[in-house]
Amino acid sequence: MKRDTHHRITDKISTIIAYAVLSGPIIILVVMMALSCYEKVRGTITFHSPFEKKVYYTVDGEYYHVSKDCPVLKDGDRVYSAYRKELTGKTPCEECAGSD
Ligand SMILES: [Zn+2]
């Protein structure tokens, strides 16, 4: 009887160890996923933070502008806005973004 109990406890312990071994990597994976999600969300928030500068540009224009009313932009131009980080291949306008 005593042996039986001992056996059961050993069984329980080995079951717990088995669970730990099995769920360990899963827990690590879940934590890693949560962390990467958090990093992604944080990145997005930083990326689109209200403190970040928005700039204005035209599709054909080679420059981007800090001011929507920049004299270089013509009245008929279709002006788009974007975060400066998103905008690649355009150089700052000398009129309004030159000092940037
Ligand atoms: Zn400009």
Residues whose N, C-alpha, C, O or C-beta is under 5 A from the ligand:
A	BS01	ZN	Y64 H65 C70 V72 C93 E95 C96 A97
